[in-house]
Amino acid sequence: MLKTHGEPVTVWLDGADLPTRLVHGGMRYRVIDQPTSLPQHPEWPSGISHPPADVLLPPGWRVTGRADDGTVLVFDLRHAPNGWTVEATYF
């Protein structure tokens, strides 16, 4: 996993609001798989015995993207109030 929490990303959506392309770190990626929605309920650490029930994360997607140079990465994308962000990136 690469640490990319909260980095801005530009995302293009299709007519069904699914990600199709993105630009991250100056590289363009085309989504090459079926996007998977990310959970909106946070995973709380095991030491928290009574986590708040009303906390929701923004909607998001996990996608696999391929750059023109052949680089393939998996991205966890979240739609934040100020635009899309990358929550995590995986090799």
Long-range contacts (C-beta under 8 A, 24 or more apart in sequence): 1-88, 1-89, 1-90, 1-91, 2-73, 2-88, 2-89, 2-90, 2-91, 3-88, 4-86, 4-87, 4-88, 4-89, 5-86, 5-87, 5-88, 6-85, 6-86, 6-87, 7-85, 7-86, 8-83, 8-84, 8-85, 8-86, 9-75, 9-77, 9-84, 9-85, 9-86, 10-83, 10-84, 11-77, 11-84, 18-61, 19-61, 19-63, 19-77, 22-63, 22-65, 22-75, 22-77, 22-84, 24-65, 24-73, 24-75, 24-86, 24-89, 27-67, 27-69, 27-71, 28-67, 28-68, 29-65, 29-66, 29-67, 29-71, 29-73, 29-75, 30-65, 30-66, 31-63, 31-64, 31-65, 32-64, 32-65, 32-66, 32-72, 33-63, 33-64, 35-61, 35-62, 35-63, 36-61, 36-62, 36-63, 37-61, 37-62, 38-62, 38-76, 38-77, 38-78, 38-87, 60-87
